[in-house]
Amino acid sequence: AHHETGPGQQELDLFHAGGINVADQIITTRQTIRSVAQRRGLRATFMPKPFADAPGSGMHLFQRLASLDNGEDLLRGPTATELSATARYLIAGQLSHASGMSAVLCTTVNSYKRLAAGHRAPRYVTWARVTQGSFIRVPSAAPGVETDIELRCPDAMANPYLAIAASLGTALDGIRQGDEPPGPLDENLVTFDDDELRRLGAPLLPSTLGEALDAFDRDETVRGVLGDYIAEQLLAVKRAEWTEYRRHVSPWEHLRYGDV
């Protein structure tokens, strides 16, 4: 754990483990932090964007894939700087379903305020080796260290069981399809405007929870990973939340329009 760039913002790194174990750890960690803070008269929040003028908070998923037979790293290519074909297919699968799983990874109205604010939060469906504004980042790994594929879109308000299921399901779909991803975009996306990114061919992530829910409804792969019951419940609950938010009149609107 260490302090991050925002006021009172901390980064917590959990050890690698199987998907269900990691989800259990996330739930336990969140509840422990809330409880300790409350005992000390403080409030801990996992909102993606609690302050308009400060960096938001994500929940990055570092993904590894190993052989069941011998534990071999299935993501590393022939050299330390290369990715295997399996890794490339995995990236392609997650990129192709990025919009469809946004409602699972970024599940609140507030989530999309983090994504819209820049500061290392992805707005576009890109992958990279270096830039931290990408949807997926593949950091360089030293020889003997397992390869990580970092999914940077999720935030800590997500249900970790569903988020991990969606990420694994779309990764496996990519591996089954065997499609190659576009080349990595290792540039500072935060400095580019929308016209420049469109010129580079970078698809835009959903900008609101409403857009994300529509994309989720259309994505049969992501819905299939969660199953019909959970998918329908998610759509019903979150569409009601989106409708309530759109009807809410905020203090910003009174300040902006109250005397016009």
C-alpha positions as CSV (number, residue, x, y, z in Angstrom):
1,A,0.0,0.0,0.0
2,H,1.2,3.5,-0.7
3,H,-0.2,7.1,-1.1
4,E,-1.4,8.0,-4.6
5,T,-1.7,11.4,-6.2
6,G,-5.1,12.5,-4.9
7,P,-5.9,13.8,-1.4
8,G,-6.3,10.9,1.0
9,Q,-6.0,8.5,-1.9
10,Q,-4.3,5.2,-1.3
11,E,-3.2,2.4,-3.6
12,L,-3.6,-1.2,-2.3
13,D,-2.0,-4.1,-4.2
14,L,-3.3,-7.6,-3.6
15,F,-1.3,-10.7,-4.3
16,H,-2.1,-12.8,-7.4
17,A,-4.6,-15.6,-6.8
18,G,-7.4,-17.5,-8.5
19,G,-10.3,-15.4,-9.6
20,I,-12.7,-16.3,-6.8
21,N,-10.0,-15.9,-4.2
22,V,-9.1,-12.4,-5.5
23,A,-12.8,-11.4,-5.5
24,D,-13.1,-12.6,-1.9
25,Q,-10.0,-10.6,-0.9
26,I,-11.5,-7.4,-2.6
27,I,-14.7,-7.7,-0.6
28,T,-12.9,-8.4,2.6
29,T,-10.5,-5.5,2.1
30,R,-13.2,-3.0,1.3
31,Q,-15.2,-4.0,4.4
32,T,-12.2,-4.0,6.7
33,I,-11.1,-0.5,5.5
34,R,-14.7,0.9,5.9
35,S,-15.0,-0.6,9.4
36,V,-11.6,0.7,10.7
37,A,-12.2,4.1,9.3
38,Q,-15.7,4.3,10.9
39,R,-14.2,3.3,14.3
40,R,-11.8,6.3,14.1
41,G,-14.5,8.7,13.1
42,L,-13.5,8.8,9.4
43,R,-15.2,7.8,6.2
44,A,-13.5,5.6,3.6
45,T,-15.0,5.7,0.1
46,F,-14.4,3.6,-3.0
47,M,-16.2,6.0,-5.3
48,P,-14.4,6.2,-8.7
49,K,-14.6,10.0,-8.8
50,P,-15.3,11.5,-5.3
51,F,-13.8,14.9,-6.0
52,A,-14.2,16.8,-9.3
53,D,-10.8,18.4,-9.1
54,A,-8.8,15.4,-8.0
55,P,-7.8,12.1,-9.7
56,G,-10.3,9.3,-9.7
57,S,-9.7,5.8,-8.3
58,G,-9.7,2.6,-10.4
59,M,-9.5,-1.1,-9.6
60,H,-6.9,-2.5,-12.1
61,L,-7.0,-6.2,-12.8
62,F,-3.7,-7.8,-13.5
63,Q,-4.4,-11.0,-15.4
64,R,-2.1,-14.1,-15.8
65,L,-2.7,-17.3,-17.7
66,A,-0.8,-20.5,-17.0
67,S,-0.9,-24.1,-18.2
68,L,-2.7,-26.5,-16.0
69,D,-0.2,-29.2,-16.9
70,N,3.1,-27.5,-16.0
71,G,2.4,-24.0,-14.9
72,E,4.0,-22.5,-18.0
73,D,3.3,-18.8,-18.7
74,L,1.0,-18.9,-21.7
75,L,1.2,-15.1,-22.3
76,R,5.0,-14.8,-22.9
77,G,6.4,-15.1,-26.4
78,P,9.7,-16.4,-27.5
79,T,11.5,-13.5,-25.9
80,A,10.9,-11.3,-22.8
81,T,9.6,-8.5,-25.0
82,E,7.2,-10.5,-27.1
83,L,3.7,-11.7,-26.4
84,S,2.4,-15.1,-27.3
85,A,-0.3,-15.6,-29.9
86,T,-2.6,-16.6,-26.9
87,A,-1.9,-13.2,-25.3
88,R,-2.6,-11.3,-28.5
89,Y,-5.9,-13.2,-28.9
90,L,-6.8,-12.5,-25.3
91,I,-6.2,-8.7,-25.8
92,A,-8.3,-8.8,-29.0
93,G,-11.2,-10.4,-27.2
94,Q,-11.3,-7.9,-24.4
95,L,-10.9,-5.0,-26.8
96,S,-13.8,-6.2,-28.9
97,H,-16.1,-6.5,-25.9
98,A,-14.9,-3.4,-24.1
99,S,-18.1,-1.5,-24.5
100,G,-20.2,-4.6,-23.7
101,M,-18.6,-5.2,-20.4
102,S,-18.3,-1.6,-19.3
103,A,-21.6,-1.8,-17.4
104,V,-20.1,-4.7,-15.4
105,L,-16.6,-3.1,-14.8
106,C,-17.8,0.5,-14.4
107,T,-21.2,0.0,-12.8
108,T,-22.3,3.4,-11.4
109,V,-23.1,6.8,-12.8
110,N,-20.0,8.1,-11.0
111,S,-17.8,5.6,-12.8
112,Y,-18.1,7.5,-16.1
113,K,-17.0,10.8,-14.4
114,R,-13.7,9.1,-13.7
115,L,-13.4,7.8,-17.2
116,A,-14.2,11.3,-18.7
117,A,-11.6,13.1,-16.5
118,G,-8.4,11.7,-18.0
119,H,-5.5,11.3,-15.5
120,R,-4.6,7.7,-16.5
121,A,-8.2,6.6,-16.7
122,P,-9.1,5.1,-20.1
123,R,-11.6,6.8,-22.4
124,Y,-10.7,4.8,-25.5
125,V,-10.5,1.1,-26.4
126,T,-6.7,0.9,-26.9
127,W,-3.9,-1.2,-25.6
128,A,-0.3,-0.2,-24.9
129,R,3.0,-1.2,-23.3
130,V,3.7,2.1,-21.6
131,T,0.9,4.6,-21.5
132,Q,-1.4,4.4,-18.5
133,G,-4.3,6.0,-20.3
134,S,-5.0,2.8,-22.2
135,F,-7.8,0.3,-21.7
136,I,-5.3,-2.5,-21.5
137,R,-1.6,-2.2,-20.6
138,V,1.0,-4.9,-20.9
139,P,4.0,-3.8,-18.7
140,S,7.4,-5.2,-19.5
141,A,8.3,-8.2,-17.4
142,A,11.8,-9.4,-16.5
143,P,12.9,-12.9,-17.5
144,G,11.4,-15.4,-15.0
145,V,8.6,-13.1,-14.1
146,E,5.1,-14.0,-15.3
147,T,3.5,-11.8,-17.9
148,D,0.7,-9.5,-16.7
149,I,-2.1,-8.1,-18.9
150,E,-3.5,-5.1,-17.0
151,L,-7.2,-4.2,-17.4
152,R,-7.4,-0.6,-16.4
153,C,-11.1,0.2,-16.9
154,P,-12.7,-1.3,-13.7
155,D,-13.3,0.6,-10.5
156,A,-13.8,-0.5,-6.9
157,M,-17.6,-0.1,-7.0
158,A,-17.9,-3.1,-9.3
159,N,-19.0,-6.5,-8.1
160,P,-15.6,-8.2,-8.3
161,Y,-17.1,-11.6,-9.0
162,L,-19.0,-10.3,-12.0
163,A,-16.1,-8.1,-13.2
164,I,-13.6,-11.0,-13.1
165,A,-16.1,-13.3,-14.8
166,A,-16.6,-10.8,-17.6
167,S,-12.9,-10.2,-18.1
168,L,-12.2,-14.0,-18.2
169,G,-15.1,-14.7,-20.5
170,T,-14.2,-12.1,-23.0
171,A,-10.5,-13.2,-22.9
172,L,-11.5,-16.8,-23.6
173,D,-13.8,-15.6,-26.4
174,G,-10.8,-13.8,-28.0
175,I,-8.7,-16.9,-27.7
176,R,-11.4,-19.1,-29.3
177,Q,-11.8,-16.6,-32.2
178,G,-8.1,-16.2,-32.8
179,D,-8.3,-12.6,-34.1
180,E,-5.3,-10.3,-33.9
181,P,-5.6,-7.0,-32.0
182,P,-4.7,-3.7,-33.5
183,G,-1.1,-2.5,-32.8
184,P,-0.4,-1.0,-29.4
185,L,-0.9,2.8,-29.1
186,D,2.0,3.8,-26.9
187,E,1.4,7.5,-26.8
188,N,0.0,9.8,-24.2
189,L,-3.7,9.7,-24.9
190,V,-4.5,12.3,-22.4
191,T,-2.9,15.0,-24.5
192,F,-5.0,14.1,-27.6
193,D,-8.4,15.5,-28.4
194,D,-11.2,13.4,-29.7
195,D,-10.6,14.3,-33.4
196,E,-7.0,13.1,-33.1
197,L,-7.9,9.9,-31.5
198,R,-10.6,9.2,-34.1
199,R,-8.0,9.8,-36.7
200,L,-5.9,7.1,-35.0
201,G,-8.8,4.7,-35.2
202,A,-9.3,4.4,-31.4
203,P,-12.9,3.5,-30.5
204,L,-14.5,5.5,-27.7
205,L,-15.7,3.7,-24.5
206,P,-19.3,4.5,-23.3
207,S,-19.4,7.9,-21.8
208,T,-22.4,7.3,-19.5
209,L,-24.0,4.4,-17.6
210,G,-26.9,4.6,-20.0
211,E,-24.7,4.0,-23.1
212,A,-22.9,1.2,-21.2
213,L,-26.2,-0.6,-20.4
214,D,-27.3,-0.4,-24.0
215,A,-23.9,-1.9,-25.1
216,F,-24.2,-4.6,-22.5
217,D,-27.7,-5.5,-23.7
218,R,-26.4,-5.9,-27.2
219,D,-23.3,-8.0,-26.3
220,E,-24.4,-11.7,-26.3
221,T,-21.0,-12.9,-25.2
222,V,-20.8,-10.8,-22.0
223,R,-24.5,-11.5,-21.2
224,G,-23.8,-15.2,-21.7
225,V,-20.9,-15.2,-19.3
226,L,-23.1,-13.8,-16.5
227,G,-26.1,-15.9,-17.4
228,D,-29.7,-14.8,-18.2
229,Y,-30.8,-14.2,-14.7
230,I,-27.9,-12.0,-13.5
231,A,-27.9,-10.1,-16.9
232,E,-31.6,-9.3,-16.6
233,Q,-31.3,-8.3,-13.0
234,L,-28.3,-6.0,-13.7
235,L,-30.2,-4.3,-16.5
236,A,-33.3,-3.8,-14.5
237,V,-31.5,-2.4,-11.4
238,K,-29.0,-0.2,-13.2
239,R,-31.6,1.2,-15.7
240,A,-33.7,2.2,-12.8
241,E,-30.6,3.9,-11.2
242,W,-29.9,5.6,-14.5
243,T,-33.4,6.9,-14.8
244,E,-33.4,8.2,-11.3
245,Y,-30.1,10.0,-11.9
246,R,-31.4,11.6,-15.1
247,R,-34.4,13.0,-13.2
248,H,-32.3,14.4,-10.4
249,V,-31.7,18.2,-10.4
250,S,-28.3,18.9,-9.0
251,P,-26.8,22.0,-7.2
252,W,-24.6,22.5,-10.4
253,E,-27.8,23.0,-12.4
254,H,-29.1,25.6,-10.0
255,L,-25.8,27.5,-10.1
256,R,-25.6,27.2,-13.9
257,Y,-29.2,28.0,-14.8
258,G,-31.0,29.3,-11.8
259,D,-30.6,33.0,-12.7
260,V,-30.6,32.7,-16.5
